[in-house]
Amino acid sequence: MRYNFTDIFTINAGIVGPKVPIHINGITMNPGVSFGGGVSFGGVDLQQYLGKDIDADLTNGVYVIKGFY
């Protein structure tokens, strides 16, 4: 399913954090974790995708991110 980046992540002064549990490339992250630019999460620098849409499946309350539009 297609989601807007801000449906799943918060952005505050360039710091990104998940609003909901997410899973990317074998790594799960819960709300309360945040990171700035240049930080790779599951091999993905999420800062590169600010403002993009996300392709994800909701499985057992976790958004499994498959890609970006």
C-alpha positions in Angstrom: 0.0 0.0 0.0 1.2 3.6 -0.7 1.7 5.9 2.3 3.0 9.5 2.5 6.3 9.8 4.4 4.7 11.8 7.1 2.0 9.1 7.7 4.8 6.9 9.0 7.6 9.2 10.2 7.8 12.5 12.2 10.2 15.1 11.0 11.5 17.7 13.5 14.3 20.1 12.5 15.8 17.5 10.2 15.5 14.6 12.7 13.4 11.7 11.6 11.6 9.1 13.8 8.9 6.5 13.2 5.4 7.2 14.5 4.6 3.5 14.3 6.6 0.3 14.4 8.5 -0.2 11.1 10.6 -2.9 9.5 13.2 -2.2 6.8 15.5 -4.9 5.4 15.4 -7.1 8.4 15.6 -4.3 11.0 12.6 -3.2 13.2 12.4 0.2 14.8 9.7 1.4 17.2 8.5 5.0 18.0 10.8 6.9 20.2 13.9 6.3 18.1 15.2 9.2 16.0 18.2 10.0 13.8 19.6 12.7 11.6 21.0 12.7 8.1 23.7 10.3 7.0 22.4 7.6 9.4 21.6 4.3 7.6 18.7 2.2 8.9 18.6 -1.3 7.4 20.9 0.0 4.7 18.6 2.9 3.9 19.3 6.6 4.6 15.7 7.8 5.2 16.7 11.4 4.9 17.0 10.8 1.1 13.3 10.1 0.9 11.8 13.0 2.8 8.6 14.1 1.0 8.4 10.8 -1.0 5.7 8.2 -0.7 6.4 4.8 0.8 5.4 1.4 -0.4 4.6 -0.7 2.8 2.5 -3.6 4.0 0.9 -3.5 7.5 1.6 -6.9 9.1 0.7 -7.5 12.7 0.9 -3.8 13.6 4.3 -3.3 11.9 4.7 -1.3 8.7 7.0 -3.4 6.5 8.7 -0.9 4.1 9.3 -2.4 0.7 10.4 0.7 -1.2 9.9 4.4 -2.0 8.2 6.3 -4.9 
